[in-house]
Amino acid sequence: MPWVVLLASAVLEAVWASALAASEGLSRPVPAVVFLVAGALSMVGLAHAVRTIPIGSAYAVWTGLGAALTVTWAMVTGNEAFSVVKVLLLAGIVGAVVGLKVLGHEAPAD
């Protein structure tokens, strides 16, 4: 369950980052409120997840997946240029996140 919460928090990170851009410096009320709510919920989810998941792995997943989703959304909506190289690099980030999940069940070294 902590991994599900962490993934949801990463999605919320992409939501708040996109809302921040759409708020035009927090001058547009609706995107500004979305930014604030999604940001708070994203942090709460991260805080919950790190009770179980090591902070290094959790933070890397949260920021990496959040960034990958933010760039993907920006490309889909036309706010950022699409390129095959970007897609390959984003796939690398997602691959690293999967790797951290796979390794996340290992006990720390003594």
N, C-alpha and C positions, 0 to 999 in steps of 0.2 A: 504493500500500500504506500509506503513512503516514496517509492519510485514513481508511482502514478501521481502523487501530489507534486513531486518535483517536476515531472513533465508538464503538468497543468500550470505550474508556476512559471516554467519556461515559455509556455504559450502566452501567459499573461504578461511576461516581460516583452514579448513581441508586440502585444496589444498596447502596452503603455508607451513603448518607444514610437510606434506608429502614431498613436494619439498625440504624443508630444510634438511630432513633426506637423501633424494636422492642426494643432492648436495655434500655430504661428506665434510661438513665444508666449503661450498661455493666454493669448488675447481673444481666443474663440472659446466661449464657455462650455459647450458640449464636449469637444475633444479634451479640454482642460480637465473636466470632471472625470471623463473616461481615463485620462492619464493618472489622475490622483487615485481613483478607486482601483484600477488595475495594478498600479504600482504598489499600493498597500497590500492588496491580496497576494501579489507575487512574492513580496517579502515575507508575509505570514506563512505562505506555503513553503518557501525556502527554509524558514526557521523551523517549521514542523519537520521537514525532511531531514535536516541535519541532526535531529535527535537520534537518527538511526544510521544515516549515510555519512561517511566521513566528509568533513567540510571541503577538503580539496577536490574530491570527486564531485560532490554536489554542486559546488560553485562552478566548476568547469562545465558540467552538464547544463546548469542554469544559464550561464552566460553564452556558452557555445551554441546551444540549441536556440536560445532566444535570439541571438544574433543571426543565425542561419534563417530562422523563420522571418525575422524582420527584413532581411535582404530579399528573401523569396517573395514576401508580400509586396515589397517595393517594386520588384521586377514585374510581378503579375499585374499590378495596378498602373504600371507605366511611369512610376516615380523614379525608377532607376533603370539604367540600360541593362538589357539582357545580354549575356555572353556565355558561350559554352565553357570558357575557363572559370567563370564565376560559379556555374552549376557544378563543375567538377570539384572546385574548392569547397563549396557548400556540402557536397556529398562526403568529402573528407572530414568535415566537422561532424556530420551526422555519424559517420563511421567511428570516429573517435569517441563520441557519446555512447554508442553501442558497446565499444570496447570497455569503457569505464563501467558500464552497467554489468557487463560480464565479469569484470574483475572486482566489482563492488562487493561481492560476497566473500572475498578472501579475507582471512584474518590478518591484522597487521603483524609485521615481522617483529620478533622479540629483540 
